[in-house]
Amino acid sequence: MKLFFSVTSPYVRKCLVVAHELGVSDRITLLPSNAHPVNRDATIIAANPLGKVPTFFTDDGTPLYDSRVICE
């Protein structure tokens, strides 16, 4: 599993807390990103048309990109 993240995002922190509580945080690779509201990061947009973090990839490569969906 992989997660595009930004250290300042409260939504990323929420996902990481849930992962920790579920005992899967050690299975998630954190991918740093340059998420910005105006200058979108092309690596994020390739998987997430909103260009926002968190963007999560399941083991089979399926992207999820809303913190509520990721936590579910």
Secondary structure as the mmCIF struct_conf table of DSSP 4:
data_model
#
loop_
_struct_conf.conf_type_id
_struct_conf.id
_struct_conf.beg_label_comp_id
_struct_conf.beg_label_asym_id
_struct_conf.beg_label_seq_id
_struct_conf.end_label_comp_id
_struct_conf.end_label_asym_id
_struct_conf.end_label_seq_id
STRN STRN1 LYS A 2 PHE A 5
TURN_TY1_P TURN_TY1_P1 VAL A 7 THR A 8
HELX_RH_AL_P HELX_RH_AL_P1 PRO A 10 LEU A 22
TURN_TY1_P TURN_TY1_P2 GLY A 23 GLY A 23
HELX_RH_3T_P HELX_RH_3T_P1 SER A 25 ARG A 27
HELX_LH_PP_P HELX_LH_PP_P1 ILE A 28 ILE A 28
STRN STRN2 THR A 29 PRO A 32
BEND BEND1 PRO A 37 ASN A 39
HELX_RH_AL_P HELX_RH_AL_P2 ALA A 42 ILE A 45
TURN_TY1_P TURN_TY1_P3 ALA A 46 ALA A 47
TURN_TY1_P TURN_TY1_P4 PRO A 49 LEU A 50
BEND BEND2 VAL A 53 VAL A 53
STRN STRN3 THR A 55 PHE A 57
TURN_TY1_P TURN_TY1_P5 ASP A 59 ASP A 60
STRN STRN4 PRO A 63 LEU A 64
HELX_RH_AL_P HELX_RH_AL_P3 SER A 67 CYS A 71
#
